[in-house]
Amino acid sequence: MPSSRYLARDAVRLIVERLENKGRDPVSILELGPGTGTFTERILPHLRDDDRFDAVELNTYFYKILRRRFKSNNILKIHHQDFLTFQSENKYDFVISSLPYEGIPSKVTRKMWEHKLSLCNPDAYIIYYKYVNFNQFRSRFEKQMVRNYCEDKKLVFLNMPPARLLTLKINKAGDLNESHGEVNAPDSNGITNGKHTEGSDSRIVSNGY
Ligand SMILES: C[S@@+](CC[C@H](N)C(=O)[O-])C[C@H]1O[C@@H](n2cnc3c(N)ncnc32)[C@H](O)[C@@H]1O
């Protein structure tokens, strides 16, 4: 079932605010798991020609719907693939994600987070939601990301099921990415040269984090 209009409105709020700022620079947005385009449709009307908007959808049926729905838009690029295989020379100011972490193993979740981070601009925002019934963090890495970078949390009851919307501001993402690129064997605390490893304790320690 697609997200409700309430969740969609709240999920894109920060992006739309930036896009509506008259004096702004070009903005680049990455959407993960757009489904039928519930979030996408709210972002598109605010884009300018020099903005960038990539959406990555794995499901063939949804991909075809998206292609049909948004065929008249020249800025949106829809990529039909698994996000983990998505490569881009571009870095993004906003990553808005609907990827269902609840249903995937924590190792894969961690890979997805690392991949997301590698695509972030230094002051990027990552916006995503978790269904309240499945609110536990299966991945310690994700939990720690939220602990370190969460700027805003909001419960959206008017959604089926209710969802918790999380906004992370990835300050100094560049430093973080570099450290994630080379994870060695963890010491007894799970920290390697100041880097966090999955299965370690719950800290990411990197250049002051
Ligand atoms: C819960 S739906 C959300 C759809 C829409 N964003 C919404 O909120 O209504 C999750 C979407 O993520 C897509 N998805 C799941 N795993 C993916 C992956 N590894 N790469 C890209 N898309 C994925 C699914 O096909 C589905 O469209």
Ligand as a Chemical Component Dictionary entry (heavy atoms), coordinates in Angstrom:
data_LIG
# 
_chem_comp.id                   LIG 
_chem_comp.type                 NON-POLYMER 
_chem_comp.pdbx_formal_charge   0 
_chem_comp.three_letter_code    LIG 
# 
loop_
_chem_comp_atom.comp_id 
_chem_comp_atom.atom_id 
_chem_comp_atom.alt_atom_id 
_chem_comp_atom.type_symbol 
_chem_comp_atom.charge 
_chem_comp_atom.model_Cartn_x 
_chem_comp_atom.model_Cartn_y 
_chem_comp_atom.model_Cartn_z 
_chem_comp_atom.pdbx_ordinal 
LIG C1  C1  C 0  7.211  0.451  1.047  1  
LIG S1  S1  S 1  7.433  0.709  -0.688 2  
LIG C2  C2  C 0  7.363  2.461  -0.702 3  
LIG C3  C3  C 0  6.812  3.081  -1.953 4  
LIG C4  C4  C 0  6.606  4.592  -1.926 5  
LIG N1  N1  N 0  7.857  5.322  -1.730 6  
LIG C5  C5  C 0  5.619  5.004  -0.853 7  
LIG O1  O1  O 0  6.078  5.472  0.202  8  
LIG O2  O2  O -1 4.430  4.849  -1.068 9  
LIG C6  C6  C 0  9.159  0.286  -0.861 10 
LIG C7  C7  C 0  9.668  0.383  -2.281 11 
LIG O3  O3  O 0  11.066 0.083  -2.269 12 
LIG C8  C8  C 0  11.365 -0.706 -3.424 13 
LIG N2  N2  N 0  12.615 -1.417 -3.150 14 
LIG C9  C9  C 0  12.806 -2.410 -2.252 15 
LIG N3  N3  N 0  14.092 -2.813 -2.252 16 
LIG C10 C10 C 0  14.734 -2.047 -3.175 17 
LIG C11 C11 C 0  16.083 -1.981 -3.633 18 
LIG N4  N4  N 0  17.023 -2.800 -3.135 19 
LIG N5  N5  N 0  16.413 -1.078 -4.590 20 
LIG C12 C12 C 0  15.455 -0.236 -5.083 21 
LIG N6  N6  N 0  14.158 -0.260 -4.694 22 
LIG C13 C13 C 0  13.800 -1.157 -3.750 23 
LIG C14 C14 C 0  10.129 -1.599 -3.562 24 
LIG O4  O4  O 0  10.034 -2.145 -4.848 25 
LIG C15 C15 C 0  9.013  -0.601 -3.245 26 
LIG O5  O5  O 0  8.614  0.097  -4.383 27 
# 
loop_
_chem_comp_bond.comp_id 
_chem_comp_bond.atom_id_1 
_chem_comp_bond.atom_id_2 
_chem_comp_bond.value_order 
_chem_comp_bond.pdbx_ordinal 
LIG C1  S1  SING 1  
LIG S1  C2  SING 2  
LIG S1  C6  SING 3  
LIG C2  C3  SING 4  
LIG C3  C4  SING 5  
LIG C4  N1  SING 6  
LIG C4  C5  SING 7  
LIG C5  O1  DOUB 8  
LIG C5  O2  SING 9  
LIG C6  C7  SING 10 
LIG C7  O3  SING 11 
LIG C7  C15 SING 12 
LIG O3  C8  SING 13 
LIG C8  N2  SING 14 
LIG C8  C14 SING 15 
LIG N2  C9  SING 16 
LIG N2  C13 SING 17 
LIG C9  N3  DOUB 18 
LIG N3  C10 SING 19 
LIG C10 C11 SING 20 
LIG C10 C13 DOUB 21 
LIG C11 N4  SING 22 
LIG C11 N5  DOUB 23 
LIG N5  C12 SING 24 
LIG C12 N6  DOUB 25 
LIG N6  C13 SING 26 
LIG C14 O4  SING 27 
LIG C14 C15 SING 28 
LIG C15 O5  SING 29 
# 
